[in-house]
Amino acid sequence: MALLRALLRSARRTRSASRHGDAPPADDEVLLDAPDERLAPALVAAGRGEYEPAAKLLATTREAADWEDRDRYTRRLAAFARSRPEWAEEWHASAPDDPDALLLRAQLAVDRCWASPARAELLAEMGPLVTAATEADPRDPVPWRIALDHARGTRAGHLGFERLWTEAVRRSPHHYGCHVAALHYLAATWHGSHRECLDFAESAAQDAPPGALVQALPAHAALACLGPGAGAPRERLDAAADRAIALSARYPAADPWPAEMRNLLAYVLVCLDRRADALDQFGLIGPYATSFPWDRVSDDPLGLFLRLRAELPVAVDRPTRDGLIPSPRRFRNGSSTTTE
C-alpha cells in the first residue's frame, strides 16, 4: 500500500447510442490489429526494408508531443521488427543517437527478452539500452514506460519503481501506457494485490480529464481481477465498466484509435455477463478487432472475437448459464501467456 500511495501522490503532484440495429461488418471485413492510416505506410515500407517512413512517423509524434500515438506506434513497429529486424538494424546503424531509433531499439530489446524463462537476467543486461532511450529526449514519457516494464520484468523493488514512475508522470501526468505499466506492477500476479490495482486505477481515472484514455484504466484493472478466486467486489467491476462505456461513447463508431480500449471493454462486459452492453461495444468496434485481450484465452483471437459477435445477439435474448469466454490460459495451465 505504501507504493500505491506514492504512485498516486506523484501523479497528482505533476499534473453512446446503442448499435443493436446497425448491420455489423461481414466476418471477412473484420481486421485483426489493423494499422491506422499513419502507421500502415511505415509498416509497408519496413516490409520492403526501408526505415525512413517509420523514422519520420516517430519523429512527427515526438515533435508534436503526441505521446499516446507515439507509444502505440513504437509497440507496433517493434512487434514487426521482431520478425523483420533488418530495417530497424539499418536505422540504428545509420543514426545511433536518434531518439526515435533508440526508443524502438529499447522496446524491441525488452520484447525479445520477455518471453524467455531467463527474463529477469536478460532484461538486466538490456538496462543500458533502456537508459539510453530515457536520456535521448527529456520531454518524452514513452521511454519511461519502457523503463517501468523493464523494472517489472527484473523484479525491481518498490523504491526503484517509484523513482521511474515519478520521472514518467512528470513528463505526462495522464499517459495511458505509463499508467498501464504501473497497474501491471501493482497487480496480484506481480508485486501488489487486486485491491491495490483497483485503487490505483480508480484514483488515476478520477484525476484524469474526461476524454483521457486513463478513464479506461479501471476496466484494465478489472481485467486483472476476473480470474477465479480474485474476490473483487462486483460493484467496483461494474463501475469500472461503466466509466469505460462513457469514454467509448466519446469516440466515433468504427474508429481504429480507441479499438483496443473497446475490445478490452467488450471482453470485461462479457465476463461480467453484461451481454447487451457488450453487444453495444461490438457494434462500436466495427471491423477493428485487436489481439488483446482475446489472446488471453484463445490462440485464435480473431476467431473468438467473431464467435462472440455472432453469439451475443442470441445470448442477450436467451441467456444461458454457461460463460461465453473460457478461463484465461494462465488460470487453466498455471502460467500467464501475456506480459501482464
Buried (B, 14 or more C-beta within 10 A) or exposed (E): EEBBBBBBEBBBEBEBEEBEEEEBBEBEEBBBBBBBEBBEBBBEBBEEEBBEBBBBBBBBBBEEEEBBBBBBBBBBBBBBBEEEBEBBBBBBEEBEEBBBBBBBBBBBBBBBBBEEEEBEEBBBEBBEBBBBBBEBBEEBBBBBBBBBBBBBBBBBEBEEBBBBBBBBBBBBBBBBBBBBBBBBBBBBBBBBBBBBBBBBBBBBBEBBEEEBBBBBBBBBBBBBBBBEEBEBEEEBBBBBBBBBBBBBEEBEBBBBBBBBBBBBBBBBBBBBEBBBBBBBBBBBBBBBBBBBBBBBBBEEBBBBBBBBBEBBBEBBEEEEEEEBBEBBBBBEEEEEBBBB
